[in-house]
Amino acid sequence: MTLDEFYNLSKEECFERIKGESRSQAKQRLCVGMVITLLMLAVIVYIVLCKPQEFEYYTNAFNICLMSVFCIAALWFSFNNLWFLWRLDSLDAPKDLLYRYEKVLKNNRNALFLLLLGCIVSCYPDVAYHFKYLDLVSALVDLLFRVAWIVLCIYLYFKVDMWWCYRTRRDEEITDRLQDLINNK
């Protein structure tokens, strides 16, 4: 459907189409979140049952904690979208849908940020290895770069609106169309 055809529909029909598109987006994100959750749980079960030995004894416990953080982030992402799906049918006004949709996008961003921090923390075994088996200067330089990377990520999260990290083009279209419906009242 082209944009002109969309705006030739009545406001109620436009609103129902937008609700359908937002429902589709939420279902897609719910599926992605559940697949990631199941993969993380499979990795945790593998670590617990097989007890792989890497280079130190503490890495198995660390990897279980790290995979748990990933699993929590994916569950947060999934439950956020599931909650939106449950609430979607009760929304009757474009303004309410826009508010809820942007809130879901914000919570998805927070869940993805937790996932990003988990990825950064996953560097810990490398740093511990460098402190134990390499010289102190290279270990400190490595640690300095990793801490700088964490600080940069936190700074970017709070100071820069990184819309490209959590909003797709389809999300932008949905919010723009909802905003147009609200403005045309």
FIVOTI-581112 format. One record per residue (C-alpha): residue number from 0; x, y, z; residue in three letters. Coordinates in pm, 1 decimal, always signed. Layout:
<rs>
<r pos="NUM" px="X" py="Y" pz="Z" code="ALA"/>
...
</rs>
This chain:
<rs>
<r pos="0" px="+0.0" py="+0.0" pz="+0.0" code="MET"/>
<r pos="1" px="+136.8" py="+337.4" pz="-98.6" code="THR"/>
<r pos="2" px="+137.3" py="+635.6" pz="+131.0" code="LEU"/>
<r pos="3" px="-136.8" py="+812.9" pz="-67.1" code="ASP"/>
<r pos="4" px="-363.1" py="+508.5" pz="-47.3" code="GLU"/>
<r pos="5" px="-296.6" py="+489.7" pz="+325.4" code="PHE"/>
<r pos="6" px="-399.3" py="+850.7" pz="+386.5" code="TYR"/>
<r pos="7" px="-711.3" py="+812.1" pz="+169.9" code="ASN"/>
<r pos="8" px="-846.5" py="+565.5" pz="+427.5" code="LEU"/>
<r pos="9" px="-1057.0" py="+685.0" pz="+718.1" code="SER"/>
<r pos="10" px="-885.3" py="+759.5" pz="+1047.5" code="LYS"/>
<r pos="11" px="-1020.5" py="+441.5" pz="+1204.7" code="GLU"/>
<r pos="12" px="-894.3" py="+227.3" pz="+916.7" code="GLU"/>
<r pos="13" px="-554.4" py="+399.9" pz="+929.3" code="CYS"/>
<r pos="14" px="-536.5" py="+341.4" pz="+1301.7" code="PHE"/>
<r pos="15" px="-624.8" py="-27.6" pz="+1261.8" code="GLU"/>
<r pos="16" px="-357.6" py="-70.2" pz="+992.5" code="ARG"/>
<r pos="17" px="-98.2" py="+93.1" pz="+1216.6" code="ILE"/>
<r pos="18" px="-204.0" py="-132.1" pz="+1504.5" code="LYS"/>
<r pos="19" px="-155.6" py="-430.7" pz="+1275.7" code="GLY"/>
<r pos="20" px="+191.6" py="-312.9" pz="+1174.9" code="GLU"/>
<r pos="21" px="+292.8" py="-251.2" pz="+1535.4" code="SER"/>
<r pos="22" px="+155.4" py="-594.1" pz="+1631.0" code="ARG"/>
<r pos="23" px="+366.7" py="-747.8" pz="+1355.9" code="SER"/>
<r pos="24" px="+678.7" py="-568.2" pz="+1480.6" code="GLN"/>
<r pos="25" px="+615.7" py="-678.9" pz="+1838.7" code="ALA"/>
<r pos="26" px="+560.4" py="-1042.1" pz="+1733.5" code="LYS"/>
<r pos="27" px="+880.9" py="-1039.5" pz="+1533.3" code="GLN"/>
<r pos="28" px="+1078.4" py="-898.3" pz="+1826.7" code="ARG"/>
<r pos="29" px="+915.2" py="-1145.1" pz="+2064.0" code="LEU"/>
<r pos="30" px="+1028.1" py="-1435.8" pz="+1846.3" code="CYS"/>
<r pos="31" px="+1382.6" py="-1301.8" pz="+1820.3" code="VAL"/>
<r pos="32" px="+1400.5" py="-1251.0" pz="+2196.1" code="GLY"/>
<r pos="33" px="+1273.0" py="-1601.2" pz="+2267.9" code="MET"/>
<r pos="34" px="+1521.9" py="-1760.6" pz="+2025.0" code="VAL"/>
<r pos="35" px="+1809.6" py="-1573.4" pz="+2189.8" code="ILE"/>
<r pos="36" px="+1681.2" py="-1675.1" pz="+2534.2" code="THR"/>
<r pos="37" px="+1666.2" py="-2040.5" pz="+2432.9" code="LEU"/>
<r pos="38" px="+2017.2" py="-2025.1" pz="+2286.4" code="LEU"/>
<r pos="39" px="+2154.8" py="-1871.6" pz="+2607.0" code="MET"/>
<r pos="40" px="+1979.1" py="-2134.8" pz="+2817.8" code="LEU"/>
<r pos="41" px="+2126.1" py="-2407.9" pz="+2596.0" code="ALA"/>
<r pos="42" px="+2475.0" py="-2264.6" pz="+2647.7" code="VAL"/>
<r pos="43" px="+2420.1" py="-2251.4" pz="+3025.3" code="ILE"/>
<r pos="44" px="+2302.6" py="-2614.2" pz="+3028.4" code="VAL"/>
<r pos="45" px="+2604.1" py="-2715.9" pz="+2818.8" code="TYR"/>
<r pos="46" px="+2844.6" py="-2543.7" pz="+3057.5" code="ILE"/>
<r pos="47" px="+2680.2" py="-2700.8" pz="+3362.8" code="VAL"/>
<r pos="48" px="+2662.2" py="-3053.6" pz="+3220.3" code="LEU"/>
<r pos="49" px="+2988.7" py="-3075.2" pz="+3025.3" code="CYS"/>
<r pos="50" px="+3205.6" py="-2851.6" pz="+3247.2" code="LYS"/>
<r pos="51" px="+3445.9" py="-2750.0" pz="+2969.5" code="PRO"/>
<r pos="52" px="+3787.1" py="-2650.8" pz="+3097.4" code="GLN"/>
<r pos="53" px="+3938.0" py="-2355.1" pz="+2919.5" code="GLU"/>
<r pos="54" px="+4244.8" py="-2199.2" pz="+3078.1" code="PHE"/>
<r pos="55" px="+4130.7" py="-2150.3" pz="+3438.3" code="GLU"/>
<r pos="56" px="+3877.6" py="-2307.3" pz="+3674.9" code="TYR"/>
<r pos="57" px="+3682.1" py="-1984.1" pz="+3735.0" code="TYR"/>
<r pos="58" px="+3582.1" py="-1932.8" pz="+3371.9" code="THR"/>
<r pos="59" px="+3293.8" py="-2181.4" pz="+3386.1" code="ASN"/>
<r pos="60" px="+3125.6" py="-1993.2" pz="+3671.9" code="ALA"/>
<r pos="61" px="+3199.9" py="-1663.8" pz="+3499.7" code="PHE"/>
<r pos="62" px="+3052.5" py="-1787.3" pz="+3170.7" code="ASN"/>
<r pos="63" px="+2738.8" py="-1908.9" pz="+3348.6" code="ILE"/>
<r pos="64" px="+2694.6" py="-1564.7" pz="+3507.0" code="CYS"/>
<r pos="65" px="+2760.9" py="-1394.0" pz="+3175.0" code="LEU"/>
<r pos="66" px="+2513.9" py="-1613.6" pz="+2987.1" code="MET"/>
<r pos="67" px="+2263.3" py="-1543.7" pz="+3264.7" code="SER"/>
<r pos="68" px="+2301.8" py="-1169.5" pz="+3200.8" code="VAL"/>
<r pos="69" px="+2244.0" py="-1230.1" pz="+2829.0" code="PHE"/>
<r pos="70" px="+1943.4" py="-1446.1" pz="+2911.3" code="CYS"/>
<r pos="71" px="+1798.5" py="-1178.5" pz="+3141.6" code="ILE"/>
<r pos="72" px="+1843.6" py="-913.9" pz="+2869.9" code="ALA"/>
<r pos="73" px="+1672.9" py="-1136.0" pz="+2611.0" code="ALA"/>
<r pos="74" px="+1389.3" py="-1217.5" pz="+2852.6" code="LEU"/>
<r pos="75" px="+1342.9" py="-848.5" pz="+2930.5" code="TRP"/>
<r pos="76" px="+1329.0" py="-779.4" pz="+2556.1" code="PHE"/>
<r pos="77" px="+1076.0" py="-1061.2" pz="+2504.6" code="SER"/>
<r pos="78" px="+849.6" py="-978.0" pz="+2797.8" code="PHE"/>
<r pos="79" px="+849.6" py="-612.2" pz="+2700.5" code="ASN"/>
<r pos="80" px="+715.9" py="-699.2" pz="+2355.9" code="ASN"/>
<r pos="81" px="+474.7" py="-958.6" pz="+2496.0" code="LEU"/>
<r pos="82" px="+336.8" py="-698.7" pz="+2736.9" code="TRP"/>
<r pos="83" px="+286.8" py="-461.1" pz="+2444.1" code="PHE"/>
<r pos="84" px="+99.8" py="-730.9" pz="+2250.0" code="LEU"/>
<r pos="85" px="-130.5" py="-791.1" pz="+2546.5" code="TRP"/>
<r pos="86" px="-204.5" py="-420.2" pz="+2581.4" code="ARG"/>
<r pos="87" px="-236.3" py="-344.7" pz="+2210.1" code="LEU"/>
<r pos="88" px="-602.8" py="-442.4" pz="+2170.6" code="ASP"/>
<r pos="89" px="-708.6" py="-219.6" pz="+2459.0" code="SER"/>
<r pos="90" px="-555.7" py="+93.3" pz="+2300.6" code="LEU"/>
<r pos="91" px="-825.4" py="+303.0" pz="+2134.6" code="ASP"/>
<r pos="92" px="-651.3" py="+628.5" pz="+2046.0" code="ALA"/>
<r pos="93" px="-346.4" py="+702.6" pz="+1829.0" code="PRO"/>
<r pos="94" px="-196.4" py="+908.2" pz="+2110.9" code="LYS"/>
<r pos="95" px="-210.1" py="+608.8" pz="+2349.3" code="ASP"/>
<r pos="96" px="-61.5" py="+377.2" pz="+2088.7" code="LEU"/>
<r pos="97" px="+219.3" py="+621.9" pz="+2013.5" code="LEU"/>
<r pos="98" px="+301.2" py="+656.3" pz="+2382.8" code="TYR"/>
<r pos="99" px="+304.7" py="+278.7" pz="+2438.1" code="ARG"/>
<r pos="100" px="+499.2" py="+209.7" pz="+2120.2" code="TYR"/>
<r pos="101" px="+770.6" py="+458.9" pz="+2207.0" code="GLU"/>
<r pos="102" px="+782.7" py="+319.4" pz="+2560.8" code="LYS"/>
<r pos="103" px="+834.7" py="-31.1" pz="+2419.7" code="VAL"/>
<r pos="104" px="+1114.0" py="+98.7" pz="+2196.3" code="LEU"/>
<r pos="105" px="+1278.5" py="+268.2" pz="+2495.3" code="LYS"/>
<r pos="106" px="+1259.6" py="-48.4" pz="+2704.6" code="ASN"/>
<r pos="107" px="+1396.5" py="-251.3" pz="+2414.3" code="ASN"/>
<r pos="108" px="+1686.0" py="-6.8" pz="+2398.9" code="ARG"/>
<r pos="109" px="+1753.2" py="-59.7" pz="+2769.0" code="ASN"/>
<r pos="110" px="+1750.4" py="-438.1" pz="+2725.3" code="ALA"/>
<r pos="111" px="+1989.9" py="-412.7" pz="+2431.9" code="LEU"/>
<r pos="112" px="+2216.7" py="-190.8" pz="+2640.0" code="PHE"/>
<r pos="113" px="+2228.0" py="-461.1" pz="+2909.0" code="LEU"/>
<r pos="114" px="+2323.8" py="-705.9" pz="+2636.0" code="LEU"/>
<r pos="115" px="+2597.8" py="-467.3" pz="+2519.6" code="LEU"/>
<r pos="116" px="+2736.5" py="-435.0" pz="+2871.8" code="LEU"/>
<r pos="117" px="+2736.5" py="-813.9" pz="+2897.9" code="GLY"/>
<r pos="118" px="+2941.4" py="-830.7" pz="+2578.9" code="CYS"/>
<r pos="119" px="+3188.8" py="-581.0" pz="+2720.9" code="ILE"/>
<r pos="120" px="+3218.6" py="-769.3" pz="+3049.1" code="VAL"/>
<r pos="121" px="+3286.5" py="-1088.3" pz="+2854.6" code="SER"/>
<r pos="122" px="+3640.2" py="-956.1" pz="+2806.9" code="CYS"/>
<r pos="123" px="+3716.7" py="-1021.8" pz="+3175.2" code="TYR"/>
<r pos="124" px="+3876.5" py="-1366.5" pz="+3130.0" code="PRO"/>
<r pos="125" px="+4117.9" py="-1219.7" pz="+2873.1" code="ASP"/>
<r pos="126" px="+4223.3" py="-946.2" pz="+3113.5" code="VAL"/>
<r pos="127" px="+4264.8" py="-1199.1" pz="+3396.4" code="ALA"/>
<r pos="128" px="+4473.9" py="-1416.4" pz="+3166.4" code="TYR"/>
<r pos="129" px="+4696.0" py="-1121.5" pz="+3074.9" code="HIS"/>
<r pos="130" px="+4751.5" py="-1033.7" pz="+3440.7" code="PHE"/>
<r pos="131" px="+4847.3" py="-1390.7" pz="+3524.3" code="LYS"/>
<r pos="132" px="+5058.2" py="-1493.3" pz="+3224.6" code="TYR"/>
<r pos="133" px="+5183.0" py="-1176.5" pz="+3055.0" code="LEU"/>
<r pos="134" px="+5375.3" py="-876.9" pz="+3178.9" code="ASP"/>
<r pos="135" px="+5204.3" py="-615.5" pz="+3391.6" code="LEU"/>
<r pos="136" px="+5239.8" py="-327.0" pz="+3143.4" code="VAL"/>
<r pos="137" px="+5054.5" py="-499.9" pz="+2858.6" code="SER"/>
<r pos="138" px="+4788.2" py="-620.2" pz="+3101.1" code="ALA"/>
<r pos="139" px="+4733.8" py="-266.2" pz="+3233.4" code="LEU"/>
<r pos="140" px="+4719.6" py="-121.5" pz="+2881.0" code="VAL"/>
<r pos="141" px="+4463.9" py="-387.4" pz="+2784.6" code="ASP"/>
<r pos="142" px="+4261.8" py="-312.9" pz="+3097.6" code="LEU"/>
<r pos="143" px="+4277.6" py="+62.5" pz="+3026.9" code="LEU"/>
<r pos="144" px="+4138.6" py="+16.8" pz="+2674.7" code="PHE"/>
<r pos="145" px="+3857.8" py="-206.0" pz="+2799.7" code="ARG"/>
<r pos="146" px="+3760.8" py="+41.1" pz="+3074.2" code="VAL"/>
<r pos="147" px="+3770.9" py="+326.0" pz="+2821.2" code="ALA"/>
<r pos="148" px="+3540.8" py="+123.9" pz="+2592.1" code="TRP"/>
<r pos="149" px="+3293.5" py="+70.2" pz="+2877.5" code="ILE"/>
<r pos="150" px="+3297.7" py="+440.2" pz="+2969.3" code="VAL"/>
<r pos="151" px="+3245.4" py="+536.0" pz="+2603.8" code="LEU"/>
<r pos="152" px="+2946.5" py="+301.9" pz="+2573.9" code="CYS"/>
<r pos="153" px="+2789.3" py="+440.5" pz="+2890.4" code="ILE"/>
<r pos="154" px="+2851.7" py="+797.7" pz="+2773.8" code="TYR"/>
<r pos="155" px="+2697.9" py="+727.5" pz="+2433.3" code="LEU"/>
<r pos="156" px="+2397.7" py="+566.7" pz="+2595.5" code="TYR"/>
<r pos="157" px="+2317.1" py="+865.9" pz="+2814.7" code="PHE"/>
<r pos="158" px="+2432.9" py="+1157.3" pz="+2597.2" code="LYS"/>
<r pos="159" px="+2365.8" py="+1052.1" pz="+2239.2" code="VAL"/>
<r pos="160" px="+2029.5" py="+948.7" pz="+2104.7" code="ASP"/>
<r pos="161" px="+2141.1" py="+644.0" pz="+1913.1" code="MET"/>
<r pos="162" px="+1812.9" py="+579.7" pz="+1732.3" code="TRP"/>
<r pos="163" px="+1986.3" py="+354.9" pz="+1481.0" code="TRP"/>
<r pos="164" px="+2056.0" py="+100.7" pz="+1754.7" code="CYS"/>
<r pos="165" px="+1700.0" py="+22.3" pz="+1846.1" code="TYR"/>
<r pos="166" px="+1468.1" py="+173.0" pz="+1583.1" code="ARG"/>
<r pos="167" px="+1416.2" py="+29.9" pz="+1241.1" code="THR"/>
<r pos="168" px="+1286.3" py="+212.1" pz="+937.7" code="ARG"/>
<r pos="169" px="+951.8" py="+43.8" pz="+994.9" code="ARG"/>
<r pos="170" px="+942.1" py="+176.6" pz="+1351.5" code="ASP"/>
<r pos="171" px="+1003.3" py="+525.8" pz="+1220.0" code="GLU"/>
<r pos="172" px="+719.4" py="+485.1" pz="+969.4" code="GLU"/>
<r pos="173" px="+481.7" py="+366.9" pz="+1241.6" code="ILE"/>
<r pos="174" px="+564.7" py="+656.4" pz="+1474.1" code="THR"/>
<r pos="175" px="+545.0" py="+909.1" pz="+1188.7" code="ASP"/>
<r pos="176" px="+205.3" py="+781.2" pz="+1077.3" code="ARG"/>
<r pos="177" px="+76.1" py="+785.6" pz="+1433.7" code="LEU"/>
<r pos="178" px="+204.4" py="+1139.2" pz="+1477.2" code="GLN"/>
<r pos="179" px="+27.3" py="+1239.5" pz="+1154.4" code="ASP"/>
<r pos="180" px="-296.9" py="+1085.3" pz="+1279.2" code="LEU"/>
<r pos="181" px="-266.7" py="+1275.0" pz="+1606.4" code="ILE"/>
<r pos="182" px="-190.9" py="+1605.6" pz="+1431.0" code="ASN"/>
<r pos="183" px="-478.5" py="+1567.9" pz="+1181.5" code="ASN"/>
<r pos="184" px="-746.2" py="+1546.7" pz="+1452.8" code="LYS"/>
</rs>
